[in-house]
Amino acid sequence: MSSLVAAATSSVGSANLLIFALPVLLIGYMFITQRRRQKESQRLQSSLGIGDEVTTTSGLLGRITALDDEIATLEVSPGVSVRFNRRAIAGPHSTSPSPNESETDSSSDPTSLTD
């Protein structure tokens, strides 16, 4: 009888340990991923240079014409410059077309009209 009570007590103890361990592990995982994002962001900010084509967090594409500690000036079209906070730069703009852009859609092509 006492072995049955001891077995029940140990399973309750391990369940209580699990209840406390899961939130601690989740919080630890969140700190690790946040630190990884910060390092990636710092690496990106340090690699920015004048002449780089970049994308902002709002989706604007431009070429960096001036850099300051806080401000990046982007030329979005010839003669049009826009100032952004450096933290608003999401990353470099990839110049290679995506597979969807290279495909032609015959329904929107005006030369492919059928009778």
DSSP file (Angstrom, degrees, kcal/mol; ACC not computed):
  #  RESIDUE AA STRUCTURE BP1 BP2  ACC     N-H-->O    O-->H-N    N-H-->O    O-->H-N    TCO  KAPPA ALPHA  PHI   PSI    X-CA   Y-CA   Z-CA
    1    1 A M     >        0   0    0      0, 0.0     4,-1.6     0, 0.0     3,-0.2   0.000 360.0 360.0 360.0 -40.4    0.0    0.0    0.0
    2    2 A S  H  >  +     0   0    0      1,-0.2     4,-2.2     2,-0.2     5,-0.1   0.817 360.0  56.6 -70.5 -28.4    2.8    2.4    0.8
    3    3 A S  H  > S+     0   0    0      2,-0.2     4,-2.0     1,-0.2    -1,-0.2   0.842 105.4  52.4 -69.6 -31.5    4.5    1.7   -2.5
    4    4 A L  H  > S+     0   0    0      2,-0.2     4,-2.0    -3,-0.2    -2,-0.2   0.901 110.8  46.5 -68.2 -41.4    1.3    2.8   -4.3
    5    5 A V  H  X S+     0   0    0     -4,-1.6     4,-2.2     2,-0.2    -2,-0.2   0.887 112.2  51.0 -66.7 -40.0    1.2    6.0   -2.4
    6    6 A A  H  X S+     0   0    0     -4,-2.2     4,-2.1     2,-0.2    -2,-0.2   0.884 109.9  49.8 -65.7 -38.8    4.9    6.6   -3.1
    7    7 A A  H  X S+     0   0    0     -4,-2.0     4,-1.7     2,-0.2    -2,-0.2   0.903 112.0  47.7 -67.0 -40.5    4.4    6.0   -6.8
    8    8 A A  H  X S+     0   0    0     -4,-2.0     4,-1.7     1,-0.2    -2,-0.2   0.885 111.7  50.7 -66.5 -38.7    1.5    8.5   -6.9
    9    9 A T  H  X S+     0   0    0     -4,-2.2     4,-2.1     1,-0.2    -2,-0.2   0.890 109.4  50.2 -67.0 -40.0    3.5   11.1   -5.0
   10   10 A S  H  X S+     0   0    0     -4,-2.1     4,-2.0     2,-0.2    -1,-0.2   0.858 109.5  50.7 -69.5 -34.1    6.5   10.8   -7.3
   11   11 A S  H  X S+     0   0    0     -4,-1.7     4,-1.7     2,-0.2    -1,-0.2   0.863 110.7  49.2 -71.3 -33.8    4.3   11.2  -10.4
   12   12 A V  H  X S+     0   0    0     -4,-1.7     4,-2.2     2,-0.2    -2,-0.2   0.888 110.4  51.9 -68.6 -38.2    2.7   14.3   -8.9
   13   13 A G  H  X S+     0   0    0     -4,-2.1     4,-2.0     1,-0.2    -2,-0.2   0.891 110.1  47.3 -64.8 -40.5    6.1   15.7   -8.1
   14   14 A S  H  X S+     0   0    0     -4,-2.0     4,-2.0     2,-0.2    -1,-0.2   0.836 110.2  53.2 -71.9 -30.8    7.3   15.2  -11.7
   15   15 A A  H  X S+     0   0    0     -4,-1.7     4,-2.0     2,-0.2    -2,-0.2   0.904 109.2  48.9 -67.5 -40.7    4.2   16.8  -13.1
   16   16 A N  H  X S+     0   0    0     -4,-2.2     4,-1.6     2,-0.2    -2,-0.2   0.892 110.5  51.1 -64.7 -39.0    4.8   19.8  -10.8
   17   17 A L  H  X S+     0   0    0     -4,-2.0     4,-2.3     1,-0.2    -1,-0.2   0.897 109.5  50.6 -64.1 -39.8    8.4   20.0  -12.1
   18   18 A L  H  X S+     0   0    0     -4,-2.0     4,-2.1     1,-0.2    -2,-0.2   0.881 105.9  55.6 -65.2 -39.1    7.2   19.9  -15.7
   19   19 A I  H  < S+     0   0    0     -4,-2.0    -1,-0.2     1,-0.2    -2,-0.2   0.872 115.9  37.7 -62.3 -37.3    4.7   22.7  -15.0
   20   20 A F  H  X S+     0   0    0     -4,-1.6     4,-1.1     2,-0.1    -2,-0.2   0.798 114.5  54.2 -84.7 -29.5    7.6   24.9  -13.8
   21   21 A A  H  X S+     0   0    0     -4,-2.3     4,-2.5    -5,-0.2     5,-0.2   0.874  99.4  60.1 -75.3 -37.1   10.2   23.8  -16.3
   22   22 A L  H  X S+     0   0    0     -4,-2.1     4,-2.4     1,-0.2     5,-0.2   0.928 106.0  45.3 -61.3 -48.1    8.2   24.4  -19.5
   23   23 A P  H  > S+     0   0    0      0, 0.0     4,-2.5     0, 0.0    -1,-0.2   0.889 112.9  52.2 -62.8 -35.8    7.8   28.2  -19.0
   24   24 A V  H  X S+     0   0    0     -4,-1.1     4,-2.2     2,-0.2    -2,-0.2   0.923 111.4  46.5 -64.4 -43.5   11.4   28.5  -18.0
   25   25 A L  H  X S+     0   0    0     -4,-2.5     4,-2.3     2,-0.2    -1,-0.2   0.893 112.2  51.0 -64.6 -39.9   12.5   26.7  -21.2
   26   26 A L  H  X S+     0   0    0     -4,-2.4     4,-2.2     2,-0.2    -2,-0.2   0.921 111.1  47.1 -64.0 -45.1   10.1   28.8  -23.3
   27   27 A I  H  X S+     0   0    0     -4,-2.5     4,-2.1     2,-0.2    -1,-0.2   0.898 111.6  51.7 -64.5 -40.6   11.5   32.1  -21.8
   28   28 A G  H  X S+     0   0    0     -4,-2.2     4,-2.1     1,-0.2    -2,-0.2   0.910 109.5  49.7 -61.4 -42.9   15.1   30.9  -22.4
   29   29 A Y  H  X S+     0   0    0     -4,-2.3     4,-2.3     1,-0.2    -2,-0.2   0.891 108.9  52.6 -62.7 -40.5   14.3   30.1  -26.0
   30   30 A M  H  X S+     0   0    0     -4,-2.2     4,-2.0     1,-0.2    -1,-0.2   0.899 109.4  48.9 -63.7 -40.7   12.7   33.5  -26.5
   31   31 A F  H  X S+     0   0    0     -4,-2.1     4,-2.2     2,-0.2    -2,-0.2   0.902 111.1  50.1 -64.9 -41.1   15.9   35.3  -25.1
   32   32 A I  H  X S+     0   0    0     -4,-2.1     4,-1.9     1,-0.2    -2,-0.2   0.922 112.3  45.8 -65.5 -44.3   18.2   33.2  -27.4
   33   33 A T  H  X S+     0   0    0     -4,-2.3     4,-2.1     2,-0.2    -1,-0.2   0.871 112.1  51.9 -68.4 -35.5   16.2   34.0  -30.5
   34   34 A Q  H  X S+     0   0    0     -4,-2.0     4,-2.3    -5,-0.2    -1,-0.2   0.911 109.4  49.6 -65.8 -41.4   16.0   37.7  -29.7
   35   35 A R  H  X S+     0   0    0     -4,-2.2     4,-2.2     1,-0.2    -2,-0.2   0.887 109.5  52.1 -63.8 -38.8   19.7   37.8  -29.2
   36   36 A R  H  X S+     0   0    0     -4,-1.9     4,-2.1     2,-0.2    -1,-0.2   0.908 109.5  49.3 -64.0 -41.9   20.2   36.1  -32.5
   37   37 A R  H  X S+     0   0    0     -4,-2.1     4,-2.4     2,-0.2    -2,-0.2   0.900 110.0  51.6 -64.2 -40.4   18.0   38.7  -34.2
   38   38 A Q  H  X S+     0   0    0     -4,-2.3     4,-2.5     2,-0.2    -2,-0.2   0.912 109.9  48.6 -62.9 -42.9   19.9   41.6  -32.6
   39   39 A K  H  X S+     0   0    0     -4,-2.2     4,-2.3     2,-0.2    -1,-0.2   0.905 111.7  49.6 -64.5 -41.1   23.2   40.2  -33.8
   40   40 A E  H  X S+     0   0    0     -4,-2.1     4,-2.2     2,-0.2    -2,-0.2   0.904 111.6  49.0 -63.9 -41.6   21.9   39.8  -37.3
   41   41 A S  H  X S+     0   0    0     -4,-2.4     4,-2.5     2,-0.2    -2,-0.2   0.906 111.5  48.8 -64.7 -42.3   20.5   43.3  -37.3
   42   42 A Q  H  X S+     0   0    0     -4,-2.5     4,-2.1     2,-0.2    -2,-0.2   0.882 110.4  51.7 -65.0 -37.8   23.9   44.7  -36.0
   43   43 A R  H  X S+     0   0    0     -4,-2.3     4,-1.2     2,-0.2    -2,-0.2   0.911 111.0  48.0 -64.3 -42.2   25.7   42.8  -38.7
   44   44 A L  H  X S+     0   0    0     -4,-2.2     4,-0.6     1,-0.2     3,-0.5   0.930 111.2  50.1 -63.8 -46.0   23.4   44.2  -41.4
   45   45 A Q  H >< S+     0   0    0     -4,-2.5     3,-0.7     1,-0.2    -1,-0.2   0.870 111.0  49.0 -62.6 -37.1   23.8   47.8  -40.1
   46   46 A S  H 3< S+     0   0    0     -4,-2.1    -1,-0.2     1,-0.2    -2,-0.2   0.736 108.4  54.5 -75.4 -20.8   27.6   47.5  -40.0
   47   47 A S  H 3< S+     0   0    0     -4,-1.2    -1,-0.2    -3,-0.5    -2,-0.2   0.526  81.4 113.3 -90.4  -5.3   27.7   46.1  -43.6
   48   48 A L    <<  +     0   0    0     -3,-0.7     2,-0.3    -4,-0.6    19,-0.0  -0.406  42.3 172.7 -68.4 141.7   25.8   49.0  -45.2
   49   49 A G    >   -     0   0    0     -2,-0.1     3,-1.8    17,-0.0    15,-0.3  -0.971  40.2 -83.4-146.0 160.9   27.7   51.2  -47.6
   50   50 A I  T 3  S+     0   0    0     -2,-0.3    15,-0.2     1,-0.3     3,-0.1  -0.438 114.9  29.2 -65.8 134.1   27.1   54.0  -50.0
   51   51 A G  T 3  S+     0   0    0     13,-2.8    -1,-0.3     1,-0.3     2,-0.2   0.263  86.5 133.4  98.4 -10.4   25.9   52.7  -53.3
   52   52 A D    <   -     0   0    0     -3,-1.8    12,-2.5    12,-0.1     2,-0.6  -0.511  55.1-132.1 -73.5 139.0   24.2   49.6  -51.9
   53   53 A E  E     +A   63   0A   0     10,-0.2    40,-2.8    -2,-0.2     2,-0.3  -0.834  38.8 174.0 -90.2 125.2   20.7   48.8  -53.2
   54   54 A V  E     -AB  62  92A   0      8,-2.8     8,-2.1    -2,-0.6     2,-0.4  -0.832  30.7-133.7-131.7 164.6   18.5   48.1  -50.2
   55   55 A T  E     -AB  61  91A   0     36,-3.0    35,-2.0    -2,-0.3    36,-1.6  -0.963  23.0-139.8-116.2 136.6   14.9   47.5  -49.2
   56   56 A T  E >   - B   0  89A   0      4,-2.3     3,-1.5    -2,-0.4    33,-0.3  -0.420  30.3-103.4 -88.3 171.0   13.3   49.2  -46.3
   57   57 A T  T 3  S+     0   0    0     31,-3.0    32,-0.1     1,-0.3    -1,-0.1   0.736 123.9  54.8 -66.6 -20.8   10.9   47.6  -43.8
   58   58 A S  T 3  S-     0   0    0     30,-0.3    -1,-0.3     2,-0.1    31,-0.1   0.491 123.8-104.1 -89.8  -3.3    8.0   49.3  -45.6
   59   59 A G    <   +     0   0    0     -3,-1.5     2,-0.3     1,-0.3    -2,-0.1   0.495  69.8 146.5  98.6   4.3    9.1   47.8  -48.9
   60   60 A L        -     0   0    0      1,-0.0    -4,-2.3    -5,-0.0     2,-0.4  -0.591  36.2-148.0 -77.7 133.9   10.7   50.9  -50.6
   61   61 A L  E     +A   55   0A   0     -2,-0.3     2,-0.3    -6,-0.2    -6,-0.2  -0.831  32.8 136.6-102.8 139.4   13.6   50.1  -52.8
   62   62 A G  E     -A   54   0A   0     -8,-2.1    -8,-2.8    -2,-0.4     2,-0.4  -0.985  49.0-103.6-167.5 173.9   16.5   52.5  -53.2
   63   63 A R  E     -AC  53  75A   0     12,-1.9    12,-3.1    -2,-0.3     2,-0.4  -0.928  39.3-116.3-111.3 133.3   20.2   53.1  -53.4
   64   64 A I  E     + C   0  74A   0    -12,-2.5   -13,-2.8    -2,-0.4    10,-0.2  -0.539  37.6 168.2 -71.3 124.9   22.1   54.5  -50.4
   65   65 A T  E     +     0   0A   0      8,-3.1     2,-0.3     1,-0.4    -1,-0.2   0.637  66.9  15.6-109.0 -23.0   23.6   57.9  -51.2
   66   66 A A  E     - C   0  73A   0      7,-1.3     7,-2.8   -17,-0.1     2,-0.4  -0.989  62.3-160.5-152.0 144.4   24.6   59.1  -47.7
   67   67 A L  E     + C   0  72A   0     -2,-0.3     2,-0.2     5,-0.2     5,-0.2  -0.982  12.0 170.5-129.0 140.0   25.1   57.4  -44.4
   68   68 A D        -     0   0    0      3,-2.4    -2,-0.0    -2,-0.4    18,-0.0  -0.722  52.7 -92.2-128.8 179.9   25.1   58.9  -40.9
   69   69 A D  S    S+     0   0    0     -2,-0.2     3,-0.1     1,-0.1    17,-0.0   0.860 124.5  11.7 -64.3 -34.0   25.1   57.2  -37.5
   70   70 A E  S    S+     0   0    0      1,-0.1    16,-2.7    16,-0.1     2,-0.4   0.697 122.3  61.2-113.0 -29.2   21.3   57.4  -37.4
   71   71 A I  E     - D   0  85A   0     14,-0.2    -3,-2.4    15,-0.1     2,-0.4  -0.846  50.7-168.2-116.1 138.3   20.1   58.4  -40.9
   72   72 A A  E     -CD  67  84A   0     12,-3.2    12,-2.8    -2,-0.4     2,-0.6  -0.993  15.4-148.0-119.2 129.3   20.5   56.7  -44.3
   73   73 A T  E     -CD  66  83A   0     -7,-2.8    -8,-3.1    -2,-0.4    -7,-1.3  -0.870  16.3-164.8 -99.5 124.2   19.6   58.7  -47.4
   74   74 A L  E     -CD  64  82A   0      8,-3.4     8,-3.2    -2,-0.6     2,-0.7  -0.889  16.9-143.1-111.4 136.8   18.1   56.6  -50.2
   75   75 A E  E     +CD  63  81A   0    -12,-3.1   -12,-1.9    -2,-0.4     6,-0.2  -0.889  20.7 177.6 -95.5 113.3   17.8   57.7  -53.8
   76   76 A V  E     -     0   0A   0      4,-1.9    -1,-0.2    -2,-0.7     5,-0.1   0.714  69.9  -3.2 -92.8 -22.9   14.5   56.1  -54.9
   77   77 A S  E >  S- D   0  80A   0      3,-1.1     3,-2.7   -14,-0.1    -1,-0.3  -0.947 105.4 -59.3-155.5 165.4   14.5   57.5  -58.4
   78   78 A P  T 3  S+     0   0    0      0, 0.0     3,-0.1     0, 0.0    -2,-0.0  -0.268 125.4   1.6 -55.9 120.4   16.9   59.9  -60.2
   79   79 A G  T 3  S+     0   0    0      1,-0.2     2,-0.6    -2,-0.1    -4,-0.0   0.397 107.0 107.5  85.8  -2.6   17.0   63.2  -58.3
   80   80 A V  E <   -D   77   0A   0     -3,-2.7    -4,-1.9     2,-0.0    -3,-1.1  -0.929  44.7-179.8-114.5 113.5   14.6   62.0  -55.5
   81   81 A S  E     -D   75   0A   0     -2,-0.6     2,-0.4    -6,-0.2    -6,-0.2  -0.903   7.2-168.0-114.4 141.2   16.2   61.3  -52.2
   82   82 A V  E     -D   74   0A   0     -8,-3.2    -8,-3.4    -2,-0.4     2,-0.4  -0.986  15.6-136.5-128.2 136.2   14.4   60.1  -49.0
   83   83 A R  E     +D   73   0A   0     -2,-0.4     2,-0.3   -10,-0.2   -10,-0.2  -0.790  26.7 177.6 -95.8 134.8   15.9   60.0  -45.5
   84   84 A F  E     -D   72   0A   0    -12,-2.8   -12,-3.2    -2,-0.4     2,-0.2  -0.945  36.9-105.3-131.3 151.3   15.3   57.0  -43.4
   85   85 A N  E >   -D   71   0A   0     -2,-0.3     3,-2.2   -14,-0.2   -14,-0.2  -0.583  36.7-122.9 -67.7 139.6   16.3   55.9  -39.9
   86   86 A R  G >  S+     0   0    0    -16,-2.7     3,-1.6     1,-0.3    -1,-0.1   0.822 110.7  63.1 -58.8 -30.6   19.0   53.2  -40.4
   87   87 A R  G 3  S+     0   0    0    -17,-0.3    -1,-0.3     1,-0.3   -16,-0.1   0.667  91.3  67.5 -68.9 -13.9   16.9   50.7  -38.4
   88   88 A A  G <  S+     0   0    0     -3,-2.2   -31,-3.0   -32,-0.1     2,-0.7   0.507  75.2 101.1 -83.4  -3.7   14.2   50.9  -41.1
   89   89 A I  E <   -B   56   0A   0     -3,-1.6   -33,-0.3   -33,-0.3   -45,-0.0  -0.735  52.8-171.6 -84.9 118.7   16.5   49.3  -43.6
   90   90 A A  E     -     0   0A   0    -35,-2.0   -34,-0.2    -2,-0.7    -1,-0.2   0.826  51.6 -70.6 -81.2 -32.9   15.4   45.6  -43.9
   91   91 A G  E     -B   55   0A   0    -36,-1.6   -36,-3.0   -47,-0.0    -1,-0.3  -0.965  66.3 -37.6 163.2-179.0   18.3   44.4  -46.0
   92   92 A P  E     -B   54   0A   0      0, 0.0     2,-0.6     0, 0.0   -38,-0.3  -0.362  56.8-116.4 -69.9 150.0   19.9   44.3  -49.4
   93   93 A H        -     0   0    0    -40,-2.8     2,-0.4   -31,-0.2   -40,-0.2  -0.770  25.2-134.1 -87.9 124.2   17.8   44.3  -52.5
   94   94 A S        -     0   0    0     -2,-0.6   -40,-0.0     1,-0.1    -1,-0.0  -0.646  12.3-162.4 -80.0 132.0   18.3   41.1  -54.5
   95   95 A T        +     0   0    0     -2,-0.4    -1,-0.1     2,-0.1    -2,-0.0   0.566  60.7  98.6 -91.9  -9.7   18.7   41.9  -58.2
   96   96 A S  S    S-     0   0    0      1,-0.1     2,-0.1     0, 0.0    -2,-0.1  -0.634  79.3-117.9 -79.6 134.4   17.9   38.3  -59.4
   97   97 A P        -     0   0    0      0, 0.0    -2,-0.1     0, 0.0    -1,-0.1  -0.405  25.9-117.9 -71.1 145.7   14.3   37.9  -60.6
   98   98 A S    >>  -     0   0    0      1,-0.1     4,-1.3    -2,-0.1     3,-0.7  -0.402  28.7-106.6 -75.9 160.6   12.2   35.4  -58.8
   99   99 A P  H 3> S+     0   0    0      0, 0.0     4,-0.8     0, 0.0    -1,-0.1   0.825 119.9  55.9 -58.6 -32.0   10.8   32.4  -60.7
  100  100 A N  H 34 S+     0   0    0      1,-0.2     3,-0.2     2,-0.2     0, 0.0   0.833 104.4  52.8 -70.3 -32.0    7.3   33.9  -60.7
  101  101 A E  H <4 S+     0   0    0     -3,-0.7    -1,-0.2     1,-0.2     0, 0.0   0.809 105.6  53.9 -73.5 -29.3    8.6   37.2  -62.4
  102  102 A S  H  < S+     0   0    0     -4,-1.3    -1,-0.2    -3,-0.1     2,-0.2   0.715  91.2  88.3 -80.2 -20.1   10.3   35.3  -65.2
  103  103 A E  S  < S-     0   0    0     -4,-0.8     2,-0.4    -3,-0.2     0, 0.0  -0.539  74.9-134.8 -77.3 144.3    7.2   33.4  -66.2
  104  104 A T        -     0   0    0     -2,-0.2     2,-0.7     5,-0.0    -2,-0.1  -0.827   5.7-141.9-101.3 140.0    4.9   35.1  -68.7
  105  105 A D    >>  -     0   0    0     -2,-0.4     3,-1.0     1,-0.1     4,-0.5  -0.889   7.0-161.7-101.0 111.5    1.1   35.1  -68.2
  106  106 A S  T 34 S+     0   0    0     -2,-0.7     3,-0.3     1,-0.2     6,-0.2   0.727  86.0  64.0 -69.0 -21.7   -0.6   34.6  -71.5
  107  107 A S  T 34 S+     0   0    0      1,-0.2    -1,-0.2    -3,-0.1    -2,-0.0   0.795 107.7  40.8 -73.3 -26.6   -3.9   36.0  -70.2
  108  108 A S  T <4 S+     0   0    0     -3,-1.0    -1,-0.2     3,-0.0    -2,-0.2   0.462  90.8 101.9 -98.5  -1.6   -2.4   39.4  -69.5
  109  109 A D    ><  -     0   0    0     -4,-0.5     3,-1.3    -3,-0.3    -5,-0.0  -0.730  59.2-157.6 -84.5 117.3   -0.4   39.6  -72.8
  110  110 A P  T 3  S+     0   0    0      0, 0.0     3,-0.5     0, 0.0    -1,-0.2   0.707  88.7  61.7 -71.2 -16.9   -2.3   41.8  -75.3
  111  111 A T  T 3  S+     0   0    0      1,-0.2    -5,-0.0    -3,-0.0    -2,-0.0   0.586  91.0  68.8 -83.3  -8.6   -0.5   40.1  -78.2
  112  112 A S    <   +     0   0    0     -3,-1.3     2,-0.3    -6,-0.2    -1,-0.2  -0.179  66.6 147.7-103.6  42.0   -1.9   36.7  -77.5
  113  113 A L        -     0   0    0     -3,-0.5     2,-0.3     2,-0.0    -6,-0.0  -0.564  31.7-154.8 -76.4 138.7   -5.5   37.5  -78.3
  114  114 A T              0   0    0     -2,-0.3    -2,-0.0     1,-0.1    -1,-0.0  -0.841 360.0 360.0-113.6 152.0   -7.5   34.6  -79.8
  115  115 A D              0   0    0     -2,-0.3    -1,-0.1     0, 0.0    -2,-0.0   0.434 360.0 360.0 -88.6 360.0  -10.5   34.6  -82.0
